[in-house]
């Protein structure tokens, strides 16, 4: 079922199976003996000319069949759904569904005449059951689906399917990465000492929108100077200091799929890193590249094993820079987050797929080593106060990896060339 926010977002499983981006819809797949193997029933809002004057055209019952491939389309009212569910459940033993624990706010559907802007701006519902505007309707459906011994979690089954992307999904995610990569290059060129971090954010978001992005995939991080020591710094309201660095963790969403890229860039009129900044950045970059080389099915690595590899490699890199630390200190203080996560329709995609799962062709993950060096005598004075992260989106092939975010400059020579204006990013 769909859920509604100020900008429409959808249950990942529903969007994956239908592609229909309209509010107050529901889907039932019924296993049968047809050549397709199942019957697809969509509950949608019937076409209403009076509403289309305000909201624009909708798929309606006919479009749900002719455009979105449903075998059957029914009006999205609770009574119809309840009757249909009862009939289907009587002939099928197993049900796969994830039910909410209770009703949520808002309970007001957009399709009722009582809908108001207050409901639209109310705190979002974490589930897709806002189709049921009356508590009794909601409870009837939940009771019908939960009072069965053979009700199973849908999310776990769907996460297995969604964890391996098709060639078309990879193509879409590559495009999302290209949009965000080009926007990252524009940001590198635009930032200057004395600007507010949010000005860089505005450049990035505008560049994404101009290239066709639907929205930002998450609240971005634009952390300059010591703000970059905070991994999830999102205030983005500080002035950027001369000879500091700006760590940008941002990505757009395109055709329902997220990108997630981090780059660290110099804040300087000449567009150059200081020697200490370059040392730390290149250590991270070598770690990123080392991990990325292992993102291939033939190597047999899991995400958990990639993380252990990143820790060992970064420990060696820092030792070469004069850090006298244990791997425990590295993980506790300097590199306290995981090397990456699954990526797809959701930013942290397929959450039930465990990190110990061996990488398979078609999986997509982020690789994002970071280093955050506090003002502590335990660490070399030259590098204290530096916070950096570098992150790519990577698809798993059999023999090699595919970097989906390759359009975002990450070599020192390229970052400095763009930041200094010697290379001008493409504006298209």
VEXDREN-2710 file (C-alpha; in Angstrom, 1 decimal):
% VEXDREN-2710
k/r/px/py/pz
1/UNK/0.0/0.0/0.0
2/UNK/1.1/3.6/-0.5
3/UNK/1.9/6.1/2.1
4/UNK/1.7/9.9/1.8
5/UNK/4.1/12.6/2.7
6/UNK/4.4/16.3/1.7
7/UNK/6.1/14.8/-1.4
8/UNK/4.7/11.5/-2.4
9/UNK/6.7/8.5/-1.3
10/UNK/5.7/4.9/-1.4
11/UNK/6.1/1.6/0.3
12/UNK/9.2/0.1/-1.3
13/UNK/7.6/-3.3/-2.0
14/UNK/4.5/-1.7/-3.5
15/UNK/6.5/0.6/-5.8
16/UNK/8.8/-2.3/-6.8
17/UNK/5.9/-4.5/-7.8
18/UNK/3.7/-1.9/-9.5
19/UNK/5.5/1.3/-10.5
20/UNK/2.3/3.1/-9.8
21/UNK/3.0/6.4/-8.0
22/UNK/-0.5/7.5/-6.8
23/UNK/-1.8/7.8/-3.2
24/UNK/-4.3/5.5/-1.5
25/UNK/-3.7/2.4/-3.6
26/UNK/-3.2/-1.2/-2.7
27/UNK/-2.0/-4.4/-4.3
28/UNK/-2.8/-8.1/-4.0
29/UNK/-0.9/-10.8/-5.8
30/UNK/-2.8/-14.1/-5.9
31/UNK/-0.8/-17.2/-6.9
32/UNK/-2.6/-19.3/-9.6
33/UNK/-2.0/-21.6/-12.5
34/UNK/-2.1/-19.0/-15.2
35/UNK/1.0/-18.6/-17.6
36/UNK/1.9/-15.6/-15.5
37/UNK/1.7/-17.6/-12.3
38/UNK/-0.4/-15.1/-10.4
39/UNK/-3.3/-12.7/-10.6
40/UNK/-2.6/-9.1/-10.0
41/UNK/-5.4/-7.0/-8.4
42/UNK/-4.9/-3.2/-7.9
43/UNK/-7.2/-1.1/-5.8
44/UNK/-7.0/2.4/-7.1
45/UNK/-8.9/5.7/-7.1
46/UNK/-11.4/5.7/-9.9
47/UNK/-11.1/8.6/-12.4
48/UNK/-12.9/11.7/-11.0
49/UNK/-13.0/14.7/-13.3
50/UNK/-13.8/17.0/-10.4
51/UNK/-10.6/16.0/-8.6
52/UNK/-8.5/16.0/-11.7
53/UNK/-9.1/19.7/-12.1
54/UNK/-7.2/20.1/-8.9
55/UNK/-4.7/17.2/-8.9
56/UNK/-4.3/16.3/-12.5
57/UNK/-5.0/13.0/-14.3
58/UNK/-4.8/9.6/-12.5
59/UNK/-4.5/6.1/-13.8
60/UNK/-8.0/5.1/-12.8
61/UNK/-9.4/1.6/-13.2
62/UNK/-8.6/1.4/-16.9
63/UNK/-5.0/2.7/-16.6
64/UNK/-4.3/0.2/-13.8
65/UNK/-5.0/-2.6/-16.3
66/UNK/-3.7/-1.1/-19.6
67/UNK/-0.6/0.8/-18.3
68/UNK/0.4/-1.0/-15.1
69/UNK/-0.5/-4.5/-16.0
70/UNK/-3.1/-5.4/-13.4
71/UNK/-5.4/-8.3/-14.3
72/UNK/-8.1/-6.7/-12.3
73/UNK/-8.7/-3.1/-11.0
74/UNK/-11.1/-2.3/-8.2
75/UNK/-12.2/0.9/-6.5
76/UNK/-10.0/1.7/-3.4
77/UNK/-12.7/1.6/-0.8
78/UNK/-12.5/-0.5/2.4
79/UNK/-15.7/-2.5/1.8
80/UNK/-14.5/-3.6/-1.6
81/UNK/-11.1/-4.6/-0.3
82/UNK/-12.5/-6.5/2.6
83/UNK/-15.0/-8.5/0.5
84/UNK/-12.2/-9.3/-2.0
85/UNK/-9.8/-10.4/0.7
86/UNK/-12.3/-12.7/2.3
87/UNK/-13.0/-14.4/-1.0
88/UNK/-9.3/-14.8/-1.8
89/UNK/-8.3/-16.0/1.7
90/UNK/-10.9/-18.7/1.6
91/UNK/-9.1/-20.6/-1.2
92/UNK/-5.4/-19.9/-0.2
93/UNK/-3.6/-21.2/2.8
94/UNK/-0.6/-18.8/3.0
95/UNK/-0.6/-15.0/3.3
96/UNK/2.5/-12.7/3.0
97/UNK/1.9/-9.3/4.5
98/UNK/3.4/-6.9/7.0
99/UNK/0.7/-5.4/9.3
100/UNK/1.0/-2.2/11.4
101/UNK/0.7/-2.6/15.1
102/UNK/-1.9/0.2/15.3
103/UNK/-3.7/2.9/13.4
104/UNK/-1.5/5.9/12.6
105/UNK/-1.8/9.7/12.0
106/UNK/-3.0/11.0/9.7
107/UNK/-6.0/8.8/9.2
108/UNK/-7.6/11.2/6.7
109/UNK/-7.4/10.1/3.0
110/UNK/-6.8/12.6/0.3
111/UNK/-9.7/11.2/-1.7
112/UNK/-12.3/12.4/0.8
113/UNK/-14.0/15.7/0.6
114/UNK/-12.9/16.4/4.2
115/UNK/-9.2/16.4/3.3
116/UNK/-7.5/19.6/4.3
117/UNK/-4.0/21.1/4.1
118/UNK/-3.6/20.4/7.8
119/UNK/-3.9/16.7/7.2
120/UNK/-1.4/17.0/4.3
121/UNK/1.2/18.6/6.6
122/UNK/0.5/16.4/9.6
123/UNK/3.3/13.9/10.7
124/UNK/3.6/11.2/8.2
125/UNK/2.3/7.7/8.7
126/UNK/5.0/5.0/8.9
127/UNK/2.7/2.5/7.2
128/UNK/0.5/2.4/4.1
129/UNK/-2.8/1.8/5.7
130/UNK/-4.2/5.3/5.4
131/UNK/-6.6/4.0/2.9
132/UNK/-8.8/3.1/5.8
133/UNK/-10.2/6.4/7.2
134/UNK/-12.4/4.7/9.8
135/UNK/-10.9/2.7/12.7
136/UNK/-13.4/-0.1/12.3
137/UNK/-12.5/-0.6/8.6
138/UNK/-8.8/-0.7/9.6
139/UNK/-9.3/-3.1/12.4
140/UNK/-11.5/-5.4/10.2
141/UNK/-8.7/-5.8/7.6
142/UNK/-5.9/-6.2/10.2
143/UNK/-8.0/-8.9/12.1
144/UNK/-8.8/-10.7/8.9
145/UNK/-5.1/-10.9/7.9
146/UNK/-3.6/-11.6/11.3
147/UNK/-6.0/-14.2/12.6
148/UNK/-4.3/-16.9/10.6
149/UNK/-1.6/-19.4/11.5
150/UNK/0.0/-19.1/8.1
151/UNK/0.6/-15.4/7.8
152/UNK/4.2/-14.6/6.9
153/UNK/6.4/-11.5/6.6
154/UNK/6.3/-10.0/3.1
155/UNK/9.3/-7.8/3.7
156/UNK/11.8/-10.6/4.1
157/UNK/10.7/-12.3/0.9
158/UNK/10.7/-9.1/-1.0
159/UNK/14.1/-8.0/0.3
160/UNK/15.6/-11.2/-1.2
161/UNK/14.1/-10.3/-4.6
162/UNK/15.0/-6.6/-4.4
163/UNK/18.6/-7.2/-3.2
164/UNK/19.6/-8.3/-6.7
165/UNK/18.9/-5.5/-9.2
166/UNK/18.0/-6.1/-12.8
167/UNK/19.9/-4.6/-15.7
168/UNK/17.2/-1.9/-16.0
169/UNK/17.5/-1.1/-12.3
170/UNK/21.2/-0.8/-12.6
171/UNK/20.8/1.5/-15.6
172/UNK/18.4/3.8/-13.6
173/UNK/20.8/3.8/-10.6
174/UNK/23.7/4.6/-12.8
175/UNK/21.7/7.6/-14.1
176/UNK/20.9/8.7/-10.5
177/UNK/24.6/8.5/-9.8
178/UNK/25.5/10.5/-12.9
179/UNK/23.1/13.3/-11.9
180/UNK/24.5/13.4/-8.3
181/UNK/28.1/13.1/-9.6
182/UNK/27.6/16.1/-12.0
183/UNK/26.0/18.1/-9.2
184/UNK/28.9/17.2/-6.9
185/UNK/31.3/18.6/-9.5
186/UNK/29.3/21.8/-9.8
187/UNK/29.5/22.2/-6.0
188/UNK/33.2/21.8/-6.0
189/UNK/33.5/24.6/-8.5
190/UNK/31.1/26.9/-6.7
191/UNK/32.3/26.8/-3.1
192/UNK/34.6/29.6/-1.8
193/UNK/35.8/30.7/1.6
194/UNK/33.2/32.8/3.4
195/UNK/30.2/31.1/1.9
196/UNK/27.6/29.4/4.1
197/UNK/27.5/25.6/3.9
198/UNK/23.8/25.8/2.9
199/UNK/24.9/27.8/-0.3
200/UNK/26.8/24.7/-1.4
201/UNK/23.7/22.6/-0.6
202/UNK/21.6/24.9/-2.7
203/UNK/24.0/24.5/-5.7
204/UNK/23.9/20.7/-5.4
205/UNK/20.1/20.5/-5.1
206/UNK/19.5/22.9/-8.0
207/UNK/22.0/21.0/-10.2
208/UNK/20.2/17.7/-9.4
209/UNK/16.7/19.2/-10.1
210/UNK/17.9/20.7/-13.4
211/UNK/19.0/17.3/-14.6
212/UNK/15.7/15.6/-13.8
213/UNK/16.0/14.4/-10.2
214/UNK/12.7/13.9/-8.5
215/UNK/14.0/14.8/-5.0
216/UNK/16.9/14.4/-2.7
217/UNK/17.3/10.9/-1.4
218/UNK/18.0/12.1/2.2
219/UNK/18.9/15.1/4.3
220/UNK/22.4/16.0/3.0
221/UNK/25.5/16.7/5.0
222/UNK/27.5/19.8/4.1
223/UNK/30.1/19.9/6.8
224/UNK/33.0/22.2/6.7
225/UNK/36.1/22.4/9.0
226/UNK/35.5/20.8/12.4
227/UNK/31.9/20.2/11.6
228/UNK/33.1/17.3/9.5
229/UNK/34.0/15.5/12.7
230/UNK/30.3/15.0/13.2
231/UNK/29.2/12.1/10.9
232/UNK/25.6/13.1/10.5
233/UNK/26.0/16.9/10.7
234/UNK/23.0/18.3/8.9
235/UNK/22.7/21.9/10.2
236/UNK/24.7/23.2/7.2
237/UNK/24.6/26.7/8.5
238/UNK/28.3/27.5/9.3
239/UNK/30.6/29.8/7.3
240/UNK/33.2/27.9/5.4
241/UNK/36.7/28.9/6.5
242/UNK/39.7/29.4/4.2
243/UNK/41.9/26.3/3.9
244/UNK/39.3/24.1/5.5
245/UNK/37.7/21.1/3.7
246/UNK/34.0/20.6/3.0
247/UNK/32.7/17.0/3.3
248/UNK/29.5/16.6/1.2
249/UNK/27.3/13.5/1.7
250/UNK/24.4/14.0/-0.7
251/UNK/22.5/12.2/-3.4
252/UNK/19.4/12.5/-5.5
253/UNK/16.5/10.2/-6.2
254/UNK/15.7/9.3/-9.8
255/UNK/12.8/7.2/-11.0
256/UNK/12.3/5.9/-7.5
257/UNK/16.0/4.9/-6.9
258/UNK/18.5/6.6/-4.6
259/UNK/22.1/7.6/-5.0
260/UNK/24.4/8.2/-2.1
261/UNK/27.7/9.9/-2.7
262/UNK/30.3/11.6/-0.4
263/UNK/33.1/13.7/-1.6
264/UNK/35.6/15.9/0.4
265/UNK/36.8/19.1/-1.3
266/UNK/39.1/22.0/-0.5
267/UNK/37.8/25.4/0.5
268/UNK/40.5/27.6/-0.9
269/UNK/40.8/30.3/-3.6
270/UNK/43.4/28.2/-5.4
271/UNK/41.2/25.1/-5.1
272/UNK/44.0/23.0/-3.5
273/UNK/44.2/20.7/-0.4
274/UNK/46.8/21.5/2.2
275/UNK/49.6/18.8/2.5
276/UNK/48.0/17.3/5.6
277/UNK/44.5/17.3/4.1
278/UNK/45.9/15.6/1.0
279/UNK/47.7/12.9/3.1
280/UNK/44.4/11.9/4.9
281/UNK/42.3/12.1/1.8
282/UNK/44.6/9.9/-0.2
283/UNK/44.7/7.3/2.6
284/UNK/40.9/7.2/2.4
285/UNK/40.9/7.1/-1.3
286/UNK/43.3/4.1/-1.4
287/UNK/41.1/2.3/1.1
288/UNK/38.0/3.0/-1.0
289/UNK/39.7/1.7/-4.1
290/UNK/41.0/-1.4/-2.3
291/UNK/37.5/-2.3/-1.1
292/UNK/35.9/-1.5/-4.4
293/UNK/38.2/-4.0/-6.2
294/UNK/36.7/-6.8/-4.0
295/UNK/33.1/-5.9/-4.9
296/UNK/32.7/-8.8/-7.3
297/UNK/30.9/-12.1/-6.8
298/UNK/34.0/-14.2/-7.7
299/UNK/35.9/-13.0/-4.7
300/UNK/33.3/-14.3/-2.3
301/UNK/33.3/-11.4/0.1
302/UNK/30.4/-10.3/2.3
303/UNK/29.7/-6.7/3.4
304/UNK/30.9/-7.7/6.8
305/UNK/34.2/-9.0/5.4
306/UNK/34.6/-5.8/3.3
307/UNK/34.3/-3.8/6.5
308/UNK/37.0/-5.8/8.2
309/UNK/39.2/-5.3/5.1
310/UNK/38.6/-1.6/5.3
311/UNK/39.6/-1.4/8.9
312/UNK/42.8/-3.3/8.3
313/UNK/43.7/-1.2/5.2
314/UNK/42.9/2.1/6.9
315/UNK/44.9/1.1/9.9
316/UNK/47.9/0.4/7.7
317/UNK/47.5/3.7/5.9
318/UNK/47.3/5.7/9.1
319/UNK/50.3/3.9/10.5
320/UNK/52.3/5.2/7.5
321/UNK/51.2/8.7/8.5
322/UNK/52.5/8.3/12.0
323/UNK/49.4/7.2/13.9
324/UNK/50.3/4.8/16.7
325/UNK/46.9/3.3/17.4
326/UNK/45.2/-0.1/17.7
327/UNK/42.5/-1.3/15.4
328/UNK/40.2/-1.1/18.4
329/UNK/40.9/2.7/18.7
330/UNK/40.5/3.1/15.0
331/UNK/37.0/1.6/15.1
332/UNK/36.0/3.3/18.4
333/UNK/37.3/6.8/17.7
334/UNK/38.5/7.5/14.2
335/UNK/36.3/5.3/12.0
336/UNK/33.2/4.4/14.1
337/UNK/30.8/3.6/11.3
338/UNK/30.4/0.7/8.9
339/UNK/32.0/0.7/5.5
340/UNK/28.7/0.7/3.6
341/UNK/25.1/-0.4/3.2
342/UNK/22.7/-1.8/0.6
343/UNK/21.3/0.7/-1.8
344/UNK/18.3/0.8/-4.1
345/UNK/14.7/2.1/-3.9
346/UNK/15.5/3.0/-0.3
347/UNK/18.7/4.7/1.0
348/UNK/19.4/1.9/3.4
349/UNK/17.8/-0.8/1.2
350/UNK/16.7/-4.3/2.0
351/UNK/17.3/-4.1/5.7
352/UNK/16.6/-7.8/6.4
353/UNK/19.5/-8.9/4.1
354/UNK/22.3/-9.5/6.6
355/UNK/25.8/-8.0/6.3
356/UNK/27.2/-11.5/6.3
357/UNK/25.5/-12.3/3.0
358/UNK/27.9/-13.1/0.2
359/UNK/27.9/-10.5/-2.5
360/UNK/26.0/-11.6/-5.6
361/UNK/25.8/-10.2/-9.1
362/UNK/23.2/-7.4/-9.2
363/UNK/23.6/-6.3/-5.6
364/UNK/24.3/-2.6/-5.1
365/UNK/26.0/-1.2/-2.0
366/UNK/27.9/1.9/-0.9
367/UNK/31.6/1.9/0.0
368/UNK/32.3/4.8/2.3
369/UNK/35.4/4.8/4.5
370/UNK/35.8/7.8/6.8
371/UNK/38.3/9.3/9.2
372/UNK/37.4/11.8/12.0
373/UNK/40.5/13.0/14.0
374/UNK/39.6/14.8/17.2
375/UNK/41.9/17.2/19.1
376/UNK/43.5/14.6/21.2
377/UNK/47.3/14.2/22.0
378/UNK/47.0/10.5/21.1
379/UNK/47.0/11.5/17.4
380/UNK/49.6/13.4/15.3
381/UNK/49.1/17.2/15.8
382/UNK/49.4/17.8/12.1
383/UNK/46.1/15.9/11.4
384/UNK/44.0/16.9/14.4
385/UNK/40.6/18.5/13.5
386/UNK/40.4/16.9/10.1
387/UNK/37.2/15.0/9.2
388/UNK/36.7/13.3/5.8
389/UNK/34.7/10.7/4.1
390/UNK/34.7/9.4/0.5
391/UNK/31.8/7.3/-0.8
392/UNK/30.8/5.5/-4.0
393/UNK/27.8/3.6/-5.1
394/UNK/29.0/0.2/-6.5
395/UNK/27.1/-2.6/-8.3
396/UNK/28.4/-6.1/-8.0
397/UNK/29.4/-7.9/-11.1
398/UNK/30.8/-11.4/-11.3
399/UNK/34.4/-10.6/-12.2
400/UNK/34.5/-6.8/-11.4
401/UNK/32.6/-4.0/-9.8
402/UNK/30.7/-1.2/-11.5
403/UNK/31.0/2.2/-9.9
404/UNK/27.7/4.0/-10.4
405/UNK/28.9/7.3/-9.0
406/UNK/32.0/7.6/-11.3
407/UNK/30.9/11.0/-12.6
408/UNK/31.7/12.6/-9.2
409/UNK/35.4/13.6/-9.2
410/UNK/37.4/11.8/-6.6
411/UNK/41.1/11.8/-7.6
412/UNK/43.0/14.7/-5.9
413/UNK/44.1/16.1/-9.3
414/UNK/40.6/16.1/-10.6
415/UNK/39.1/17.6/-7.5
416/UNK/41.7/20.4/-7.5
417/UNK/41.2/21.0/-11.2
418/UNK/37.5/21.4/-10.8
419/UNK/37.7/23.4/-7.5
420/UNK/40.2/25.9/-9.0
421/UNK/38.2/26.3/-12.2
422/UNK/40.7/24.8/-14.5
423/UNK/38.0/22.2/-15.5
424/UNK/34.5/23.4/-15.9
425/UNK/31.8/20.8/-15.1
426/UNK/29.2/20.1/-17.8
427/UNK/26.0/22.1/-17.0
428/UNK/23.7/19.9/-19.0
END
